[in-house]
Amino acid sequence: MITDVATFIGAYPYRHVDGGTPEGVLSNMDRLGVDRAWVAHLPSILYKDPAPGTVALLRVLEPHRERLLPVPTIHPGLPHWERDLDAASREGAPAVRAYPTWQGIEPAGDAMRHLVAAAAARRLPVHLAVRMEDIRQRHPLDTAAELPAAAVRALARHDEGARLVISNADRAFVEEVHFGLTPAEARRVVWDVAWLWGPPEDHLRHVLATVGVERFVLGTGAPLRLPDGPFAQLDLANLTADDRARVLGRNLADWT
């Protein structure tokens, strides 16, 4: 079962994106052989209250729920956010997303720590993105800071049941977090491969060997990024069939 943990539907406020519909997501999945995708609502990144975005997400994904799994956005700085978390659990969401630097909250402050602990109690991973776009592509009004590596370490240490999915981390970020955690803490974190470059740097192959192939999962970031990228990088890494299968789906199944 090949699973993409990082896809979106909806519009993006800073540039036009193609394929941000369920049909667009499914078309790319069929072309690339992806069985299931975790799908978040792209506009909710900047909603003051993301709850209406979750309603829209559930509505448009309803006809496709066997393959497109909704990942609601939670804002733990708002009152009664726990109700949104409970609703996500009832809907069978595989995870929830938060965007602390976009939402104006401390990335490892009390609100995020409470979210990680509450999600752990409900056996829900929390999905965080280091960045949404390369800094060279960003609109002048897009001033949100990138997620700090220290925040990921702090959140991973905060609760023994914590589960963190981290998207769009480069090699330096992965290493700064992973090698600053104990082995038990490091097992609470998985990394998607979207921002790990292939040749000539071979960052992907390097971290698979040093951090461990079991810590990595497929995430494309589509439609903000071309979904073909991670597959090309995996091809160029010359993985064994078993290791490739682990990244494409088995690691996620074992971890969750």
Sequence and secondary structure as in RCSB ss.txt:
>XXXX:A:sequence
MITDVATFIGAYPYRHVDGGTPEGVLSNMDRLGVDRAWVAHLPSILYKDPAPGTVALLRVLEPHRERLLPVPTIH
PGLPHWERDLDAASREGAPAVRAYPTWQGIEPAGDAMRHLVAAAAARRLPVHLAVRMEDIRQRHPLDTAAELPAA
AVRALARHDEGARLVISNADRAFVEEVHFGLTPAEARRVVWDVAWLWGPPEDHLRHVLATVGVERFVLGTGAPLR
LPDGPFAQLDLANLTADDRARVLGRNLADWT
>XXXX:A:secstr
  EEEEEEES BTTB  S  SHHHHHHHHHHHT  EEEEEEGGGGG SS HHHHHHHHHHHGGGTTTEEE  B  
TTSTTHHHHHHHHHHTT S EE  HHHHTS TTSHHHHHHHHHHHHTT  EEEES SS GGG  TT       HH
HHHHHHHH TT  EEEES  HHHHHHHHTTS HHHHTTEEEESTT   TTTTHHHHHIIIIIGGGEE    BTTS
 THHHHHHHHHTT  HHHHHIIIIIHHHHH 
